[in-house]
Amino acid sequence: MDVMMTKPGAGLGAMIRTWRDRLPPSAVALPVGRTRRATGLRREELAELAGVSVDYIVRLEQGRATTPSAQVVASLARALQLTVAERDHLYRLANLVPPADRMISDHIPPGVHRVLSRLGDVAVAVFAADWQLIWWNRSWSALLGDPSSAPPRLRNFARHRFPVGGGPSRLAPWPVIEPDKDAADVAVVSDLRRATGRFPQDARLAALIHELNTGNERFAELWAMGTVGAHRENHKTVEHPSVGPVSLDCDVLTDGDSELKIVILTPEPGSEHEIKLRLAVVAGPPVTTGG
């Protein structure tokens, strides 16, 4: 009797295709046209959401690519809005060890994704427990610049706030003014110290703390104070290159045990700043040069 041999990685490709087919475009704020035949995401849409090439998605689904990196798997899990159990299954299909509970997670639960997709023109982004930027919407890009132009390492708010060696920062290429910068600095450092207690075995967090502690004098000074806390709210004025100064309230919401930070920027209702934000969103992210 003939036995059909399954190629290594075929299970991985089949599951990616299954999860892609079940995710409606509306779940990721994509328009659904009358001519659309696919009920789920197209390959190019998943590729864009996950930050990989369409060709790589094709090779994964066809079983020709069988060893995606942990970073790619994490991006696919976020883009496909997998549950924690499904995310862990995806890691195992890729022959990778799923993230441990005591490690920082870059995974955004499906329920949080659904809430974020309903926030309309509100500028919102999601950061991991170590302030690594893992998701943002169009309004965030229009207000603060498009983070996708920067390599992932530079998409960290702590590195942006406490630069080492005069390196470039791409999270906000134009000035952002705070009325009490010192208090905000303390809040970010205190929040990172709290994360070290929650995720004591996380290598990425440990490397970040070491880098900033040895390379940024201001960070080292604040770290030595030993303050433990959470960064919850702030006020900012974004010096936008197209619409001028935009004054905003910044609120930080934390999601459960994973310590995801949902950062929401909102202007005062009915103010000129609300109008400026809408104009910025309509115009789209300004083009940046250099850096």
C-alpha positions as CSV (number, residue, x, y, z in Angstrom):
1,M,0.0,0.0,0.0
2,D,1.3,3.4,-0.9
3,V,1.8,5.8,1.9
4,M,1.6,9.5,1.2
5,M,4.6,11.2,2.7
6,T,4.1,14.7,4.2
7,K,6.9,17.1,3.5
8,P,8.4,18.8,6.6
9,G,6.7,22.1,7.2
10,A,3.5,21.1,5.3
11,G,1.5,21.4,8.6
12,L,2.9,24.9,9.1
13,G,1.9,26.1,5.7
14,A,-1.6,24.5,6.0
15,M,-2.3,26.2,9.3
16,I,-1.1,29.6,8.0
17,R,-3.4,29.3,5.1
18,T,-6.3,28.2,7.3
19,W,-5.8,31.1,9.7
20,R,-5.4,33.5,6.8
21,D,-8.7,32.3,5.2
22,R,-10.7,32.7,8.4
23,L,-9.6,36.3,9.2
24,P,-12.0,38.8,7.5
25,P,-10.5,42.0,6.1
26,S,-12.7,44.0,8.4
27,A,-10.8,42.6,11.4
28,V,-7.7,44.5,10.2
29,A,-9.6,47.6,9.0
30,L,-9.3,46.7,5.3
31,P,-12.1,47.6,2.9
32,V,-14.3,44.8,1.5
33,G,-15.1,45.5,-2.2
34,R,-17.8,43.8,-4.2
35,T,-15.2,42.3,-6.6
36,R,-13.4,40.6,-3.7
37,R,-13.5,36.8,-4.0
38,A,-11.4,35.9,-0.9
39,T,-13.4,35.8,2.3
40,G,-10.2,36.0,4.3
41,L,-7.0,37.9,3.9
42,R,-5.1,37.8,0.6
43,R,-1.5,36.7,0.7
44,E,-0.2,40.2,-0.1
45,E,-2.3,41.6,2.8
46,L,-0.9,39.2,5.3
47,A,2.6,39.9,4.0
48,E,2.1,43.6,4.5
49,L,0.7,43.1,8.0
50,A,3.5,40.8,9.0
51,G,6.3,42.8,7.4
52,V,7.5,40.0,5.1
53,S,7.5,39.5,1.3
54,V,4.5,38.0,-0.5
55,D,6.9,35.4,-2.0
56,Y,7.9,34.3,1.5
57,I,4.2,33.8,2.4
58,V,3.7,31.7,-0.7
59,R,6.8,29.6,0.1
60,L,5.6,29.0,3.7
61,E,2.1,28.0,2.6
62,Q,3.5,25.7,-0.1
63,G,5.9,24.0,2.3
64,R,9.0,25.3,0.5
65,A,10.0,27.4,3.4
66,T,9.9,25.5,6.7
67,T,12.2,27.3,9.2
68,P,10.9,30.9,9.8
69,S,12.7,32.8,12.5
70,A,11.1,33.5,15.8
71,Q,10.7,37.2,14.8
72,V,8.8,36.2,11.7
73,V,6.6,33.7,13.6
74,A,5.8,36.4,16.2
75,S,4.8,38.8,13.3
76,L,2.6,36.2,11.7
77,A,0.9,35.5,15.0
78,R,0.1,39.1,15.5
79,A,-1.0,39.7,11.9
80,L,-3.3,36.6,12.0
81,Q,-4.7,37.6,15.4
82,L,-4.0,34.2,16.9
83,T,-4.9,33.2,20.5
84,V,-2.1,32.3,22.8
85,A,-2.7,28.6,22.3
86,E,-2.7,29.1,18.5
87,R,0.5,31.2,18.7
88,D,2.3,28.5,20.6
89,H,1.1,25.9,18.1
90,L,2.6,28.1,15.3
91,Y,5.9,28.2,17.1
92,R,6.0,24.5,17.5
93,L,5.1,23.9,13.8
94,A,8.1,26.0,13.0
95,N,10.3,23.9,15.3
96,L,10.6,26.8,17.8
97,V,10.1,27.0,21.5
98,P,7.0,29.1,22.3
99,P,7.6,32.2,24.5
100,A,7.6,31.4,28.2
101,D,5.3,33.1,30.7
102,R,8.2,34.8,32.3
103,M,9.4,36.2,29.0
104,I,8.1,39.4,27.3
105,S,5.5,38.7,24.7
106,D,4.9,40.7,21.5
107,H,1.6,38.9,21.0
108,I,-1.6,41.0,20.7
109,P,-4.7,39.0,21.7
110,P,-7.5,39.0,19.1
111,G,-9.9,40.8,21.4
112,V,-7.4,43.7,21.8
113,H,-7.0,43.8,18.0
114,R,-10.8,44.1,17.6
115,V,-10.9,47.0,20.0
116,L,-8.0,48.8,18.3
117,S,-9.6,48.4,14.9
118,R,-12.7,50.3,16.2
119,L,-10.9,53.4,17.4
120,G,-11.3,55.2,14.1
121,D,-9.0,58.2,13.7
122,V,-7.6,58.0,17.2
123,A,-3.8,57.8,17.1
124,V,-2.9,54.5,18.9
125,A,0.1,52.2,19.2
126,V,0.9,49.1,21.1
127,F,4.2,48.5,22.9
128,A,5.6,45.4,24.6
129,A,6.6,45.5,28.2
130,D,10.1,46.7,27.3
131,W,8.6,49.6,25.2
132,Q,9.3,47.8,21.9
133,L,6.8,49.1,19.4
134,I,4.8,46.2,17.9
135,W,1.7,47.7,16.3
136,W,0.4,51.2,15.2
137,N,-2.4,52.5,13.1
138,R,-2.6,55.0,10.2
139,S,-3.4,57.9,12.5
140,W,-0.3,57.2,14.6
141,S,1.9,57.2,11.4
142,A,0.3,60.4,10.2
143,L,0.9,62.2,13.5
144,L,4.4,60.9,14.4
145,G,5.8,59.5,11.2
146,D,5.8,56.0,9.8
147,P,7.8,53.6,12.1
148,S,8.0,51.0,9.3
149,S,10.8,52.9,7.7
150,A,13.0,52.1,10.7
151,P,14.6,48.8,11.5
152,P,12.9,47.0,14.4
153,R,15.7,47.7,16.9
154,L,15.0,51.5,16.5
155,R,11.3,51.0,17.2
156,N,11.8,51.1,21.0
157,F,10.5,54.1,23.0
158,A,13.2,53.7,25.7
159,R,16.0,53.8,23.1
160,H,14.3,56.8,21.5
161,R,14.0,58.6,24.9
162,F,17.5,57.7,26.1
163,P,19.7,57.5,22.9
164,V,23.1,55.8,23.1
165,G,26.0,57.1,21.2
166,G,24.0,59.8,19.3
167,G,22.3,57.1,17.2
168,P,19.3,58.0,15.1
169,S,15.7,57.9,16.4
170,R,12.9,57.1,14.1
171,L,9.9,56.9,16.4
172,A,9.2,60.6,16.1
173,P,11.4,62.3,13.5
174,W,10.0,65.7,14.4
175,P,10.0,67.4,17.9
176,V,7.6,66.3,20.6
177,I,7.4,68.7,23.6
178,E,6.4,67.7,27.1
179,P,5.6,70.2,29.9
180,D,7.5,68.0,32.5
181,K,10.1,66.0,30.6
182,D,11.9,65.0,33.9
183,A,8.8,63.4,35.3
184,A,8.1,61.5,32.1
185,D,11.8,60.3,32.1
186,V,11.4,59.0,35.6
187,A,8.1,57.3,34.7
188,V,9.6,55.4,31.7
189,V,12.7,54.2,33.7
190,S,10.5,53.2,36.7
191,D,8.2,51.3,34.3
192,L,11.2,49.4,32.9
193,R,12.4,48.5,36.4
194,R,8.9,47.1,37.1
195,A,9.2,45.0,33.9
196,T,12.5,43.4,35.2
197,G,10.6,42.1,38.2
198,R,7.8,40.8,36.0
199,F,10.1,39.3,33.4
200,P,13.4,38.5,35.1
201,Q,14.5,35.9,32.5
202,D,13.9,38.0,29.4
203,A,17.2,38.4,27.5
204,R,15.9,41.2,25.3
205,L,14.9,43.3,28.3
206,A,18.2,42.6,30.1
207,A,20.2,43.6,27.0
208,L,18.2,46.9,26.7
209,I,18.7,47.8,30.4
210,H,22.5,47.1,30.1
211,E,22.8,49.1,26.9
212,L,21.0,52.2,28.3
213,N,22.6,51.9,31.7
214,T,26.1,51.9,30.2
215,G,25.5,54.2,27.3
216,N,23.2,57.0,28.5
217,E,24.1,59.0,31.6
218,R,20.6,60.3,32.2
219,F,19.2,56.7,32.2
220,A,21.9,55.5,34.5
221,E,21.2,58.3,37.0
222,L,17.5,57.6,37.1
223,W,18.0,53.8,37.2
224,A,20.2,54.2,40.3
225,M,17.3,55.8,42.1
226,G,15.6,52.4,42.2
227,T,12.1,53.8,41.6
228,V,9.4,51.3,40.6
229,G,6.2,52.4,38.9
230,A,4.2,52.6,35.7
231,H,4.0,55.2,33.0
232,R,0.2,56.0,32.8
233,E,-0.4,59.5,31.3
234,N,1.3,62.5,30.0
235,H,0.7,65.6,27.8
236,K,2.5,66.2,24.5
237,T,2.7,68.7,21.8
238,V,3.8,67.3,18.4
239,E,5.5,69.8,16.2
240,H,4.0,68.4,13.0
241,P,5.8,69.5,9.8
242,S,2.5,69.9,7.8
243,V,-0.2,71.1,10.1
244,G,1.8,72.8,12.9
245,P,1.8,72.1,16.7
246,V,-0.8,69.5,17.8
247,S,-1.5,69.4,21.5
248,L,-2.5,65.9,22.8
249,D,-3.3,63.9,26.0
250,C,-1.3,60.7,26.1
251,D,-2.8,57.8,28.0
252,V,-1.2,54.5,28.6
253,L,-3.4,51.4,29.2
254,T,-1.9,48.1,30.2
255,D,-3.3,44.8,29.0
256,G,-3.3,41.9,31.5
257,D,-0.3,39.7,32.4
258,S,1.6,40.3,29.2
259,E,2.0,44.0,30.2
260,L,1.2,45.3,26.7
261,K,1.1,49.1,26.7
262,I,-1.7,50.6,24.6
263,V,-0.7,54.2,24.0
264,I,-3.6,56.5,22.9
265,L,-3.1,60.1,21.8
266,T,-6.2,62.3,21.8
267,P,-6.7,66.1,21.4
268,E,-9.3,68.1,23.3
269,P,-12.7,67.6,21.5
270,G,-13.8,70.5,19.4
271,S,-10.4,72.2,19.6
272,E,-8.2,73.4,16.8
273,H,-5.8,70.5,17.6
274,E,-8.6,68.0,16.8
275,I,-8.9,69.6,13.4
276,K,-5.2,69.5,12.9
277,L,-5.1,65.8,13.7
278,R,-7.8,65.1,11.2
279,L,-6.0,67.1,8.5
280,A,-2.8,65.1,9.3
281,V,-4.6,61.8,9.0
282,V,-6.2,62.8,5.7
283,A,-2.8,63.9,4.3
284,G,-1.1,60.7,5.5
285,P,2.4,60.3,6.9
286,P,4.8,63.1,5.8
287,V,7.9,62.0,3.8
288,T,11.0,62.1,6.0
289,T,14.6,62.3,4.7
290,G,17.9,61.4,6.1
291,G,18.5,59.9,9.6
